[in-house]
Amino acid sequence: MGIAVTRGGARWSKSLQAILLLAVTGAACGGAKHQTANAPAAAARGGSPVAAGTPAVAALIPAGQFGGGWARAAAPASLGDLRCAGQPLVREAGAGAEATYSKGEAGPWAAERIVRAADGGPAAFARLATLLQNCHRLQAPAPADGAIEWSLAPLPFPRLADDSLALRLISMDKARPLAADLVLFRHGDTVALVAQFATPPGPVSGTTLALVQQAEARLLRFLP
Protein backbone atom coordinates (compact mmCIF):
# COMPACT_ATOMS: atom_id res chain seq x y z
CA MET A 1 0.00 0.00 0.00
CA GLY A 2 1.40 3.39 -0.97
CA ILE A 3 1.11 6.17 1.59
CA ALA A 4 1.79 9.71 0.42
CA VAL A 5 2.96 12.33 2.90
CA THR A 6 2.17 15.92 1.96
CA ARG A 7 4.94 18.21 2.81
CA GLY A 8 4.15 21.49 4.14
CA GLY A 9 -25.26 2.65 16.40
CA ALA A 10 -26.04 1.74 19.99
CA ARG A 11 -24.43 -1.63 19.40
CA TRP A 12 -21.27 0.08 18.28
CA SER A 13 -21.14 2.42 21.24
CA LYS A 14 -19.52 -0.04 23.67
CA SER A 15 -16.99 -1.30 21.13
CA LEU A 16 -16.13 2.18 19.93
CA GLN A 17 -15.44 3.31 23.45
CA ALA A 18 -12.89 0.51 23.69
CA ILE A 19 -11.16 1.90 20.59
CA LEU A 20 -11.11 5.53 21.39
CA LEU A 21 -8.63 6.99 23.89
CA LEU A 22 -7.62 8.30 20.51
CA ALA A 23 -8.68 11.85 20.99
CA VAL A 24 -6.58 14.78 19.96
CA THR A 25 -8.73 17.59 21.18
CA GLY A 26 -10.43 18.79 24.14
CA ALA A 27 -9.59 20.10 27.50
CA ALA A 28 -10.34 23.61 26.37
CA CYS A 29 -13.95 22.66 27.16
CA GLY A 30 -14.07 20.93 30.54
CA GLY A 31 -10.34 20.20 30.27
CA ALA A 32 -9.46 19.57 33.88
CA LYS A 33 -12.16 16.92 34.22
CA HIS A 34 -11.10 15.17 31.02
CA GLN A 35 -7.42 15.28 31.87
CA THR A 36 -8.07 13.60 35.21
CA ALA A 37 -9.99 10.81 33.51
CA ASN A 38 -7.07 10.16 31.17
CA ALA A 39 -4.41 10.15 33.89
CA PRO A 40 -4.36 6.32 34.36
CA ALA A 41 -3.98 5.74 30.63
CA ALA A 42 -1.18 8.28 30.42
CA ALA A 43 0.61 6.72 33.34
CA ALA A 44 0.30 3.30 31.76
CA ARG A 45 2.07 4.64 28.67
CA GLY A 46 4.89 5.94 30.84
CA GLY A 47 4.16 9.65 30.46
CA SER A 48 2.78 12.33 32.74
CA PRO A 49 -0.71 13.73 32.12
CA VAL A 50 -0.78 17.09 30.36
CA ALA A 51 -1.74 19.77 32.87
CA ALA A 52 -4.88 21.77 32.21
CA GLY A 53 -4.08 25.19 30.82
CA THR A 54 -0.94 24.12 28.92
CA PRO A 55 -0.64 25.20 25.27
CA ALA A 56 -1.44 21.69 23.97
CA VAL A 57 -4.65 21.57 26.00
CA ALA A 58 -5.61 25.08 24.90
CA ALA A 59 -5.06 24.04 21.29
CA LEU A 60 -7.71 21.33 21.45
CA ILE A 61 -10.97 22.15 19.70
CA PRO A 62 -13.74 23.17 22.14
CA ALA A 63 -16.85 21.03 21.65
CA GLY A 64 -18.95 24.14 21.10
CA GLN A 65 -16.86 25.06 18.07
CA PHE A 66 -18.11 22.01 16.16
CA GLY A 67 -21.76 23.03 16.06
CA GLY A 68 -24.44 20.77 14.62
CA GLY A 69 -25.12 18.81 17.80
CA TRP A 70 -21.57 17.64 18.61
CA ALA A 71 -20.76 17.29 22.31
CA ARG A 72 -17.94 15.97 24.47
CA ALA A 73 -18.17 12.22 24.99
CA ALA A 74 -16.51 9.74 27.32
CA ALA A 75 -13.79 7.65 25.65
CA PRO A 76 -11.97 4.93 27.63
CA ALA A 77 -9.40 4.20 24.88
CA SER A 78 -6.89 6.32 22.84
CA LEU A 79 -5.48 7.09 19.37
CA GLY A 80 -2.19 6.93 21.16
CA ASP A 81 -2.85 3.20 21.55
CA LEU A 82 -3.07 2.48 17.80
CA ARG A 83 -0.31 0.08 16.77
CA CYS A 84 1.10 -1.31 13.54
CA ALA A 85 3.25 -4.41 14.04
CA GLY A 86 3.38 -3.46 17.69
CA GLN A 87 4.74 0.02 16.93
CA PRO A 88 2.93 3.24 17.95
CA LEU A 89 2.14 5.68 15.16
CA VAL A 90 3.96 8.47 17.02
CA ARG A 91 6.59 8.05 19.72
CA GLU A 92 5.35 10.56 22.27
CA ALA A 93 7.44 12.72 24.58
CA GLY A 94 5.20 12.70 27.64
CA ALA A 95 1.43 12.29 27.53
CA GLY A 96 -0.77 13.79 24.87
CA ALA A 97 -3.69 16.18 25.26
CA GLU A 98 -6.82 14.53 23.91
CA ALA A 99 -10.62 14.58 23.70
CA THR A 100 -13.49 12.86 21.90
CA TYR A 101 -16.92 13.97 20.76
CA SER A 102 -20.12 12.47 19.40
CA LYS A 103 -23.43 13.44 17.87
CA GLY A 104 -25.26 10.80 19.87
CA GLU A 105 -24.96 7.24 21.15
CA ALA A 106 -24.92 5.84 17.61
CA GLY A 107 -22.36 8.37 16.37
CA PRO A 108 -20.73 9.70 14.38
CA TRP A 109 -17.77 10.24 16.69
CA ALA A 110 -14.76 12.54 16.41
CA ALA A 111 -11.43 12.48 18.22
CA GLU A 112 -8.38 14.71 18.50
CA ARG A 113 -4.98 14.10 20.10
CA ILE A 114 -2.05 16.53 20.35
CA VAL A 115 1.39 15.19 21.23
CA ARG A 116 5.02 16.20 21.23
CA ALA A 117 7.05 13.86 19.01
CA ALA A 118 9.97 12.30 20.86
CA ASP A 119 11.89 11.92 17.57
CA GLY A 120 11.34 15.55 16.56
CA GLY A 121 8.69 16.49 14.02
CA PRO A 122 10.46 15.78 10.69
CA ALA A 123 11.95 12.50 11.92
CA ALA A 124 8.60 11.44 13.40
CA PHE A 125 6.82 11.93 10.09
CA ALA A 126 9.55 10.16 8.12
CA ARG A 127 9.25 7.20 10.50
CA LEU A 128 5.45 7.33 10.32
CA ALA A 129 5.44 7.23 6.52
CA THR A 130 7.84 4.28 6.49
CA LEU A 131 5.80 2.41 9.11
CA LEU A 132 2.52 2.85 7.26
CA GLN A 133 4.05 2.11 3.86
CA ASN A 134 4.43 -1.50 4.95
CA CYS A 135 1.43 -1.69 7.27
CA HIS A 136 -1.52 -3.86 6.24
CA ARG A 137 -3.59 -3.34 9.36
CA LEU A 138 -3.73 -1.24 12.50
CA GLN A 139 -4.67 -2.68 15.87
CA ALA A 140 -6.26 -1.01 18.87
CA PRO A 141 -6.61 -2.75 22.24
CA ALA A 142 -10.19 -3.30 23.33
CA PRO A 143 -10.40 -4.50 26.94
CA ALA A 144 -13.82 -6.10 26.50
CA ASP A 145 -13.18 -7.66 23.08
CA GLY A 146 -9.44 -8.34 22.89
CA ALA A 147 -8.51 -6.06 19.99
CA ILE A 148 -10.00 -4.26 17.03
CA GLU A 149 -8.17 -4.42 13.72
CA TRP A 150 -8.41 -1.92 10.89
CA SER A 151 -7.42 -2.14 7.25
CA LEU A 152 -6.02 1.10 5.89
CA ALA A 153 -5.74 2.95 2.62
CA PRO A 154 -4.57 6.42 1.56
CA LEU A 155 -7.18 9.17 1.87
CA PRO A 156 -6.89 12.18 -0.47
CA PHE A 157 -6.69 15.31 1.66
CA PRO A 158 -5.53 18.93 1.34
CA ARG A 159 -2.05 19.93 2.43
CA LEU A 160 -1.72 20.80 6.12
CA ALA A 161 0.86 22.59 8.28
CA ASP A 162 4.47 21.34 7.88
CA ASP A 163 3.64 17.70 7.00
CA SER A 164 0.41 15.77 6.75
CA LEU A 165 -0.90 12.30 6.05
CA ALA A 166 -4.46 10.97 5.77
CA LEU A 167 -5.87 7.44 5.97
CA ARG A 168 -9.22 5.73 5.55
CA LEU A 169 -9.66 2.98 8.13
CA ILE A 170 -12.15 0.12 7.81
CA SER A 171 -12.98 -2.22 10.68
CA MET A 172 -12.08 -5.80 9.83
CA ASP A 173 -14.84 -7.12 12.10
CA LYS A 174 -17.70 -7.68 9.65
CA ALA A 175 -20.18 -8.12 12.49
CA ARG A 176 -19.49 -4.55 13.70
CA PRO A 177 -18.88 -2.41 10.62
CA LEU A 178 -17.26 0.96 11.12
CA ALA A 179 -15.15 3.30 9.01
CA ALA A 180 -12.92 6.20 9.96
CA ASP A 181 -11.01 9.09 8.48
CA LEU A 182 -7.68 9.56 10.29
CA VAL A 183 -5.64 12.67 9.54
CA LEU A 184 -2.21 13.39 11.03
CA PHE A 185 -0.31 16.65 10.67
CA ARG A 186 2.55 18.39 12.42
CA HIS A 187 3.58 21.90 13.34
CA GLY A 188 7.25 21.81 14.30
CA ASP A 189 7.65 18.96 16.78
CA THR A 190 3.95 18.88 17.67
CA VAL A 191 1.81 16.23 15.99
CA ALA A 192 -1.98 16.30 15.83
CA LEU A 193 -4.21 13.31 15.10
CA VAL A 194 -7.81 13.99 14.14
CA ALA A 195 -10.31 11.24 13.39
CA GLN A 196 -13.98 10.87 12.53
CA PHE A 197 -15.72 7.50 12.96
CA ALA A 198 -19.09 6.45 11.59
CA THR A 199 -21.12 3.38 10.81
CA PRO A 200 -21.65 2.53 7.08
CA PRO A 201 -21.56 4.24 4.69
CA GLY A 202 -18.83 5.87 6.76
CA PRO A 203 -17.73 9.41 7.64
CA VAL A 204 -18.93 12.40 5.65
CA SER A 205 -15.73 13.71 4.07
CA GLY A 206 -16.88 17.32 4.25
CA THR A 207 -17.31 17.01 8.02
CA THR A 208 -13.84 15.48 8.39
CA LEU A 209 -12.34 18.35 6.40
CA ALA A 210 -14.12 20.93 8.56
CA LEU A 211 -12.95 19.26 11.78
CA VAL A 212 -9.36 19.05 10.60
CA GLN A 213 -9.28 22.64 9.35
CA GLN A 214 -10.52 23.83 12.73
CA ALA A 215 -7.90 21.70 14.48
CA GLU A 216 -5.11 23.06 12.28
CA ALA A 217 -6.15 26.70 12.73
CA ARG A 218 -6.35 26.30 16.49
CA LEU A 219 -3.02 24.47 16.71
CA LEU A 220 -1.23 27.18 14.73
CA ARG A 221 -2.84 29.83 16.93
CA PHE A 222 -1.95 28.34 20.31
CA LEU A 223 1.42 26.72 19.69
CA PRO A 224 4.56 28.64 18.63
TIROLUM-9793 format. One record per residue (C-alpha): z, y, x; residue number from 1; chain. Coordinates in pm, 1 decimal. Each point is the difference from the previous one (the first is absolute). Last residue first. Example, Ala and Ser with C-alpha at 12.3 -4.5 7.8 and 13.67 -1.06 7.14 Angstrom:
2
         z         y         x  marnu  dovo
     714.0    -106.0    1367.0      2     A
      66.0    -344.0    -137.0      1     A
This chain:
224
         z         y         x  marnu  dovo
    1862.7    2863.9     456.0    224     A
     106.8    -191.8    -313.6    223     A
      61.4     162.0    -337.9    222     A
    -338.0     148.5     -88.4    221     A
    -219.9    -264.8     161.0    220     A
     198.2    -270.7    -178.9    219     A
     -21.9     183.4    -333.3    218     A
    -376.6      39.6      20.4    217     A
     -44.7    -363.9     103.3    216     A
     220.0    -135.9    -278.8    215     A
    -174.7     213.2    -262.1    214     A
    -338.8    -119.7     124.7    213     A
     125.1    -358.5      -8.3    212     A
     118.1      21.0    -359.5    211     A
    -321.3     167.2    -116.6    210     A
    -216.2    -258.4     177.5    209     A
     199.1    -286.6    -149.7    208     A
     -37.6     152.4    -346.8    207     A
    -376.4      30.8      43.3    206     A
     -18.3    -360.9     114.9    205     A
     158.5    -130.4    -320.3    204     A
     198.3    -299.4     119.9    203     A
     -87.6    -354.2    -109.5    202     A
    -207.7    -162.4    -273.3    201     A
     239.7    -171.2      -9.4    200     A
     372.7      84.7      53.8    199     A
      77.7     306.6     202.9    198     A
     137.7     105.4     336.3    197     A
     -43.4     337.3     174.3    196     A
      86.0      36.5     366.7    195     A
      75.2     275.3     250.1    194     A
      96.3     -67.9     360.4    193     A
      73.0     298.9     222.4    192     A
      15.2      -7.2     379.8    191     A
     168.5     265.1     213.6    190     A
     -88.8       8.2     370.5    189     A
    -248.1     284.9     -40.7    188     A
     -96.7       9.1    -366.2    187     A
     -91.7    -351.0    -103.7    186     A
    -175.0    -174.4    -285.4    185     A
      36.4    -326.0    -190.2    184     A
    -149.6     -71.9    -342.9    183     A
      75.4    -311.2    -204.7    182     A
    -181.4     -46.1    -332.7    181     A
     148.7    -289.1    -191.1    180     A
     -95.0    -290.7    -222.8    179     A
     210.8    -233.8    -210.9    178     A
     -50.2    -337.4    -162.2    177     A
     308.4    -213.7     -60.5    176     A
    -120.9    -357.0     -69.2    175     A
    -284.8      44.2     248.2    174     A
     245.0      56.4     285.3    173     A
    -226.9     131.6     276.6    172     A
      85.1     358.3     -90.6    171     A
    -287.0     233.3      83.0    170     A
      32.5     286.1     249.3    169     A
    -258.6     275.3      43.9    168     A
      41.8     171.3     335.4    167     A
     -19.0     352.8     140.6    166     A
      27.9     133.2     355.8    165     A
      69.4     346.4     131.7    164     A
      25.2     193.5     322.8    163     A
      88.1     363.8      82.5    162     A
      39.5     124.9    -360.4    161     A
    -215.8    -179.3    -258.4    160     A
    -369.0     -86.5     -32.5    159     A
    -108.7    -100.5    -348.3    158     A
      31.9    -361.8    -115.9    157     A
    -212.7    -312.4     -20.5    156     A
     234.1    -301.0     -28.5    155     A
     -31.8    -275.1     260.5    154     A
     106.5    -347.5    -117.1    153     A
     327.3    -184.7     -27.7    152     A
     136.0    -324.1    -139.8    151     A
     363.2      22.4     -99.1    150     A
     283.6    -250.1      24.0    149     A
     331.1      15.6    -183.4    148     A
     295.8    -179.4     149.0    147     A
     290.1    -228.8     -92.8    146     A
      19.2      68.6    -374.1    145     A
     341.7     155.4     -63.3    144     A
      43.6     160.7     341.3    143     A
    -360.9     119.3      21.2    142     A
    -109.2      55.4     358.3    141     A
    -336.1     174.3      34.3    140     A
    -300.7    -167.1     159.7    139     A
    -337.1     143.4      93.8    138     A
    -313.8    -209.3      14.1    137     A
    -311.5     -52.8     207.4    136     A
     102.9     217.6     294.8    135     A
    -232.3      18.3     299.3    134     A
    -109.2     361.5     -37.4    133     A
     340.5      74.1    -153.5    132     A
     184.9     -43.9     328.3    131     A
    -261.8     186.3     203.6    130     A
       2.5     295.2    -239.5    129     A
     379.8       9.9       0.6    128     A
      18.4     -12.6     379.9    127     A
    -237.8     295.8      30.5    126     A
     196.7     177.2    -272.6    125     A
     331.4     -48.6     177.5    124     A
    -148.2     105.5     334.9    123     A
    -123.4     328.2    -149.2    122     A
     332.8      70.5    -176.9    121     A
     254.3     -93.8     265.6    120     A
     101.2    -362.5      54.4    119     A
     329.2      37.8    -192.2    118     A
    -185.2     155.5    -292.0    117     A
     222.3     234.3    -202.2    116     A
      -0.8    -101.0    -363.6    115     A
     -88.0     134.5    -343.9    114     A
     -24.9    -243.7    -293.0    113     A
    -160.0      61.0    -339.7    112     A
     -27.2    -223.2    -305.2    111     A
    -181.0       6.4    -333.1    110     A
      27.2    -229.6    -300.8    109     A
    -231.1     -54.4    -296.0    108     A
     199.3    -133.2    -162.9    107     A
     124.0    -252.6    -256.3    106     A
     353.9     140.3      -4.2    105     A
    -127.8     355.5     -29.7    104     A
    -200.2     264.0     182.7    103     A
     153.4     -96.6     331.6    102     A
     135.5     149.7     319.3    101     A
     114.7    -110.6     343.8    100     A
     179.7     171.3     286.9     99     A
      21.3      -4.9     379.2     98     A
     135.0     165.4     313.1     97     A
     -39.0    -239.1     292.0     96     A
     266.0    -150.6     220.9     95     A
      10.7      41.7     376.4     94     A
    -306.3       1.7     223.6     93     A
    -230.7    -215.5    -208.1     92     A
    -254.7    -251.3     123.4     91     A
    -270.4      41.7    -262.6     90     A
    -186.0    -278.7    -182.0     89     A
     279.2    -244.4      78.7     88     A
    -102.3    -321.6     180.9     87     A
      75.8    -347.7    -135.3     86     A
    -365.0     -95.9     -13.3     85     A
     -49.9     310.2    -215.2     84     A
     323.3     138.9    -141.3     83     A
     103.3     240.2    -275.7     82     A
     374.8      72.1      22.5     81     A
     -39.3     373.3      65.6     80     A
    -178.5      15.3    -329.2     79     A
     346.8     -76.6    -140.4     78     A
     203.4    -212.3    -251.8     77     A
     275.5      73.8    -256.9     76     A
    -197.9     271.2    -181.5     75     A
     167.2     209.3    -271.9     74     A
    -233.4     247.6    -166.2     73     A
     -52.0     375.9      23.1     72     A
    -215.8     131.6    -282.2     71     A
    -370.1      35.5     -81.1     70     A
     -80.8     116.2    -355.2     69     A
    -318.1     196.0      68.0     68     A
     144.0     226.3     267.8     67     A
       9.4    -101.9     365.8     66     A
     191.8     305.0     124.9     65     A
     302.7     -92.3    -209.1     64     A
      54.5    -310.7     209.3     63     A
      49.5     214.0     311.2     62     A
    -243.7    -102.0     277.1     61     A
     174.9     -82.6     326.2     60     A
     -16.7     271.9     265.3     59     A
     361.4     103.2     -55.1     58     A
     109.9    -350.8      95.8     57     A
    -202.4      12.5     321.1     56     A
     129.5     350.5      80.0     55     A
     365.0    -107.7     -30.6     54     A
     189.6     106.7    -313.5     53     A
     139.9    -342.1     -80.0     52     A
      65.6    -200.2     314.2     51     A
    -251.5    -267.1      96.0     50     A
     175.9    -336.1       6.4     49     A
      62.3    -140.5     349.8     48     A
    -227.9    -267.3     137.7     47     A
      38.4    -371.5      73.3     46     A
    -216.9    -130.3    -281.9     45     A
     308.4    -133.5    -177.6     44     A
     158.7     341.3      31.5     43     A
    -292.9     156.9    -179.4     42     A
      21.6    -254.1    -280.1     41     A
     372.9      57.9     -38.2     40     A
     -47.6     382.6      -4.2     39     A
    -271.6       1.4    -266.9     38     A
     233.6      64.8    -291.8     37     A
     170.7     279.2     192.3     36     A
    -334.2     167.5      64.5     35     A
     -84.7     -10.4    -367.7     34     A
     320.0     175.0    -106.3     33     A
     -34.1     264.9     270.1     32     A
    -361.6      63.2     -88.1     31     A
      27.0      72.1    -372.3     30     A
    -337.7     173.1      12.0     29     A
     -78.9      95.8     360.3     28     A
     112.6    -351.1      75.7     27     A
    -336.1    -131.8     -84.1     26     A
    -295.4    -119.9     169.8     25     A
    -121.9    -280.7     214.7     24     A
     102.9    -292.6    -210.1     23     A
     -47.8    -355.7     106.8     22     A
     337.7    -130.7    -101.3     21     A
    -249.9    -145.7    -248.4     20     A
     -79.9    -362.8      -4.8     19     A
     310.1    -139.4    -173.2     18     A
     -23.9     280.2    -254.7     17     A
    -352.6    -113.6     -69.2     16     A
     120.5    -347.7     -85.4     15     A
     253.7     126.1    -253.4     14     A
    -242.8     246.1    -162.3     13     A
    -296.7    -234.2     -12.3     12     A
     112.6    -171.0    -316.0     11     A
      59.0     337.1    -161.2     10     A
    -359.5      90.5      78.2      9     A
   -1226.1    1884.4    2940.5      8     A
    -132.7    -327.7      79.3      7     A
     -84.3    -229.6    -276.7      6     A
      93.4    -358.1      78.5      5     A
    -247.4    -262.7    -116.9      4     A
     116.8    -353.7     -68.0      3     A
    -256.2    -278.1      29.1      2     A
      96.9    -339.0    -140.2      1     A
